[in-house]
Amino acid sequence: MNEQDRNQRIPLSEIVNAIPIQPQYVLLIVTEKDGSRQRVVHCDLREFGEALAIYDGANQYLRGEA
């Protein structure tokens, strides 16, 4: 992830507040980048709360907090 991508991360609270009706399930997609190419390495249907927890945990890890 480059510096520009890090600066464009949306805070979790902003995502939750922007959704008027929370979905029951969301599609979770994990990608990896190799040079200029990006590919999907995992795709899964998750409950909304679980997906938000994964998103929050990933952001903490990327910030070096986990």
Summary of the structure (lengths in Angstrom):
residues: 66
radius of gyration: 13.2
end to end distance: 17.1
largest distance: 37.8
contacts: 119
relative contact order: 0.18
helix: 41%
strand: 32%
